[in-house]
Amino acid sequence: MPGKQRVSYFYHPEVGHFYYGPSHPMKPARLKLAHHLILSYGLYKEMECYRPHPASPGEMAAFHSEDYVQFLSRINPDNLRQFSSQMQRFNAGEYTDCPVFDGIYEFTQLYTGASIDGAIKLNNGETDIAINWSGGLHHAKKSEASGFCYINDIVLAILELLKVHARVLYIDIDIHHGDGVEEAFYCTDRVMTFSLHKYGDFFPGTGHIKDIGAKEGTGFSVNGPLSSGMTDASYEALFRPVMAKIMEIYQPGAIVLQCGADSLVGDRLGCFNLTLKGHAECVKYVKSFGVPTLVLGGGGYTIRNVARCWAYETSVLLEKEISNEIPYNDYFEYYAPDFELHLQPEPRDNMNSDASLQAVRTELLQQLMSLQGAPSVQMQEVPPEFDLKKDKGAEGLNDGGQEDDHRDTGNGRTSKGKGDGERKSHSAEFYDSSKN
């Protein structure tokens, strides 16, 4: 693509202030950490920064059922008893992985609005790459919360992109299968979903290689099931050839890339062995095609590493080199003891053999080659979108503390024993080890 790609960044200063609860692994505070790294590296100067609008109930209802959206808008920790039957129906509240917390609806409005705003910017030709690290909540269903996700901002953004583009490609490099997005578009050829994920005795349990879509969508769901210990080299050897074939066959008008950071080494819930460079290599390769792209966050539960990952991937999207030394910022102590950006892989076995990866690669390439080229669609007049508020005051607020994030020595570390910073722990959290 000639010339440098224009990059837009969407961040709401309130989105990192929500709290799922003391023992819950999902920490919205990771968004503040990532934002402050992006600020302290000076990356914000290289892109247009926007404060997104909060998504309205009507916008959410473009995919989700109205009674589910209304339920989310009314529920709070003080009125749970009134909604006991609905909580069971919508898979939210106690005994699920989707708790009801203060501001739950406002949180969904902020991350969803940012993804919709990014899609509109791309549709209008006002940017080439739109970034929303608060988005990417890929498990939410039409009428059900799932896997820490309440509103599926990805599906809503894709629906927005489909107003202008005949075909949209969705790529998911989170360690979990992107089941909510695949399910939403399982029977259409206008969206192709491509997910590489841990499969077998692992949430959400979907994403078998034989799950290829249905009806008009047959062949347009592409699933790469993987085992624990995936390395940078193994991941790239699968991702690149399949991605190249998808672009050749499907020729999408727009791409949505979900960059869940739980596929990194040392993640609290993940079991892959990817470094920042291996994870970002996927981002770099997708960018190389020069197709309008919406880049989203997703999972990631060792929050200092989530921030490292998304700050680094912002630099990759901007084609700007950044130092391995973490610059001083409001959350500097999180990066103790070595205060370095990049992670080292752990000395552990890769349970994905060359033969098993070759088999997955071959089957996916055969699936793609059996498609009859890029499907066409009769385009109609594009529905109007709402006005974007072009407020650039997106800097996060200074609050929070280190105790939300902790890991063992060697658990996704940045260097071998370097540094003498102190790791913090918190009495209300649980940890794999008592070592500091």
N, C-alpha and C positions, 0 to 999 in steps of 0.2 A: 504494500500500500504506500503510495507516494506521500512524503511529508510525515511529520510526527503526529501521532494520534492525540486528539483532544481528550482529556480525562476530567470527569466531574466527580465530586466526592460529596456524599450525603451523610450528614451526621446531626442528630438532635442532642443538645446538651443534657437532656433529662433521661435519655434512654439507658444510661448506665447506673441509674440510681435505684432501680427496682431490685427486689430481693425475694428469691424463691423460698427461702427458709434456711435454718442453720445447718442442716445436714444434707441439703440438696446440692448435687454437683454443678448444676447450671448457675453460673454467676454472671449476671449482666454487667457487673463491675469490670469484667474483662474488656468491655467496649471502651471504658474510660482509659484503661491502660494502653490499649491499641491507639486510641486517638492521641494521647499525650506523647507516645513514641513518634507518631506521624508528625506531630507539631515540633517535637524537639529535634528531629532529623531535618526539619525545614521542608518537608515534602509538600506541605499545604501551599507553599508558594508556587508550586509547579502545576497546580490544578485549580479548577473553579470549585469553590466550596459552597454548599447549599444547606440551609436548614429546612428539612422536609416538612410537609404538612401532615397532620394526624389523619389517617385514613378514616373515612366516614362509614357508618353502618351500611349505607347503600353500596359503597365501593367493595366492602367485604362480602356483601351478598351477591356479588357477581359470580362467586364460586360457592361460598358457604351458605347453608340454609339460614333463613331469617330468624327462626326460633333459636338456633345455636348462637348467632351473633347477639341476639337480644339477651340470652342467658349470660354471655360473657360480659355484656354491658351492665348487668344488674347485680351480679354476684360479687360478694366481698367477704372477708373473714368474719364479719359480724352478723351476716344473715344466712349462714350456711344451712341452718335447720329448715329454712323455708324452701330450699332448693334440693333437698336430699334425693328425691327421685330423679330430678333433672341432672344432678351431678353424676349419678350412676349411668344415666342414658348417654351423657356427653363425655364420659370418662375423665372427669375432673374431680379434684378434691382429695381428701384423705384416702389412703390405700391405693392411690394411683401415682404415676410419675409426673402428673400435671397438677400441682397444688394450686389452691386458690390463695392468692397473696394480695396485699394492698396494692392497688393500682394496676391490677392484671389487665384490664381492658385498655387503659391508657398506654401500657407497654406494647400491646399488640397494635394499637393505632400508630405508634411512632415507628416501629420497625417496618410495618406494612406500608405506611405512607411513603417512606423513603424508597422502597423498592418500586412502587408505582410511579413516583416522581422520576426515578432513574429511567424507567421504561418510556415514559413520555418524552424525556429529553432525547433519548435515542430515536424515537419515532419522528420527532420534529427535526432530526438531523442537526441538533444543536451540540452534540457531543459524539465521540466515537466509543468511549468506554465510560460507564457509570459504575461507581463503587458504593455499596451499602454494606458495611461489615456487620451491621445489626440485623440484617436479613438472613435468608437462607434456612428458614425453619421448615424443613422438608417433610416432616412426618404428619402434620395436621391434615385431617380428612374433612370432607364436606360438612359433616355434623358430629365431629368427634375430635377432642384433643388427644394427642399421642406423642410420646417421646420428648417431653418438655416443650412441645409446640402446640400453640392454640389456634392461630390463624396462619394459613399457608400463603405467605407473601409471594412465594415463587410462582404459584399457580396464578395468582392475581396479576403479577407482572407479566407473565407469559400471555395471559388473556389480553392485556393491554397491547403487547407487541403484535399479537395476531390481528389487531385492527389494521395494521399497516403491512405486515410481512406475511407472505403466503406460508412460509415454513420457519419454525423456531427450533433450535437445537438446545436441549438442556443437558448439561454435563455436571456430574456429582462426584467429587473426590473426597467426600466425607467417609469415615470408616463404616458408617451405617448406610444401608440401602435407602435410596430416596423414594420410599414407597408411596408417600402422599402425592408426589408429583407424577410418578408413573401411573398410579391408579386414576388420577384425574384425566390423563390423556391416553389411556390404554387402548381406546377404540378409535383413535384418529391418526391419520398420517400427517397432520399439519404440525405435530410436535413429535420430535424424536427424543427419547430419553436415553442417556448413556451413563451408567453408574458402575464404578469399581468399588467393591465393598467386601468386608469380612462376611463370610457366609458359613452357617453351621453352628447351632447352639449360640446364637448371637442375635440381639435385637436388630430389626423387627422380625427377622425370620423369613423375609421375602427376598426376591432378587435371584432366583435360580436361573441358570443360563438358558433354560428352556422357556422361561417367561418372556415371550417375544412380542406380546400384544395380541389383540383380538379384532375381528371384523376388519374395518378399513385400516386399523392400526397394526395389523399383523406384520411383524418384522421390524416395527419401529420402536420397540423397547429393547435396548441393548444392555445386557447385564453381565458383568465380569465378577463372578464369585471367587473370593480369595481366602487364603488361610493366614494365620498369625505370622508376624515377623517380616512382612513385605519390606524390601530394601529399595533405595532410590533406583538402582539399576534394574531390578525386577519390575518395578512399577512403570518405569519409562519404556521398557521393552514391550510392555502390553499396551500402555496408553497411546504412544505415538502411532504405531501402525493402524490401530483401530480408529483413532481420531482422523488420521489421514484418509482412510477409506470412507468414513462417514462424510467428510467434507467433499470428497470426490463424488459420492453417490447422491447425497441428500441436498447439498448446496443450500444451506439455510440462509435466510435473510437477516437473522439475528441469533445471537447466542446468549444463554443464561448459564453462568458458571458458578456453581456452589462450591466454596472452598473451605469446607469443614476442617478444622485443625485438629480433630481427634484422631486423624490418621498419622499424626506426628509421633516420633519417639517420645516415650515418657508420659503419654497422656494418661490421666487418671482413670478413664474408662476404656481407652483404646489399647490395641495390641499390635500395631504396626511399628516399623522401625525407620520411618521416613525422616530425613532431615529437612530443614527449611528449604535447602537448595533443591532437593528432590521433589518436594511438594510444589515449589514455585516453578519448577521446570514445566509442569503441566500448564500453569498460568501463562508462562512465556510462549509455549507452543500454540495455545489457543489464540493468544494475541497476534501471533505471526500471520494468521489468515486474514487479518484486516477487516473482519466482519464486526458490525456494531455489537458490543458485548456489555451485558449487565453482570457485574461481579459481586457476589454475595458472600456473607460469612456462613455460619452453620454451627456444627458442634465444636467442641474444644473445651477441655475441663481441667487442664493444668494452665491456669489463666496467664501466667507470665509467658508461657510458650505460645499461647494464642496471640497475645499482643506482639511478640517477636515475629510470628508468622505473617500476620496481616500487615504489619508495618513494612516488612521486607517485600511482601507481594505488592504493596502499593508502590514501592520503589521500582520493582520490576515492570509494573504497568507504565510507570513514568519514564522508564529507561534511564534511571538515575542511580549511580553507584552510591551506597551508603557505608559508613564505617562499621566494622565489627564491634567497636567499643560503643556500648550504650551511652548516649548523651544524657546528661543530668536532666531529670524531669521530676514531676510531683510524685511519681511512683518508683523512683530509682531503686529503693531498697528491695523491691520485689525481685530484682535481677541478681541478687547476691547468690553465691560468693564471688563470681568472676565478672559480672557486669558485661557480658559479651552477648552479641546478637545470635550467633549461629550455634546450633546444637550438634553434638557428636552422636553417631549411632551407638546403640548398646551392643555389647558382645553377646548376641543371642542367635539362635538358629532361625533361619528362614524356612518356614514349613511349606513354602511354595517351591516345589522342585522345578527345574528347567522344563521337564517333560509335562508337568501339570500346567505350567504357564503357556507352553507351546500349544497344548490341547485347547485351552480357553481361547487363545489368540486365533487359532485356526477356525474354531467353530464360529466365533464372532465375525471373522472376515467372510466366511461362507454365508452366514446369515445376511450380511450386508450386500454381498454380490448377487444374492437371489432376488433383491428388490429390483423393481422395474424402473430404476432411475428416480429422479426427483419428482414427487407428485405435484400437480398444478392445482390451482384453485381459482374459481371466478371471484375476483375482488369487487367489492361494492364500495359505495361512498363511506368514508371513514367517519365514525361517530365522533362528535366533539369531545375534547377532554377539558378538565377544569383548569383554571389558571394556576400556574406555579407561582408560589411566593418566593421571590429571589432574595431571600434574606441570607447573608453570608456569615451571620454571627453564630457560627457553629462550634465555638470552642467550649470544651467541657468544663465543668466546675471542679474546683479543688476540694475533694473530700475523700473519704475511704481510708483504709489501712491495709497493711501487708497481710493480716492474719487470714484473709480469705483463700490464700493460695500456699500450698506447701507440698513438697515432694521429697522422696528419699535422696540421699547422696547417690549420684550415678543414674538417677531416674530421668533420662533425657537431659543430661548435663551439657553445658556448653564447652567445658574444657576439663582436662584431667587434674582435678584437685587444686586448680589455681584459685587464688583469692582467699580472703579471710573474713568476708561479710558474714553476718549472722542470719540464719533462717528463723522465721517466726512460726509459732503454732498457736492454735486457739482452742480453748477448752470445749467449745461448742461444735467443733468439726471432728470428722473421723479421718484417720490416716492409716496407710498400709504398714508403717513402721514407726517406732518411737525414736528412731535416730534423727538427729538434727544435722 
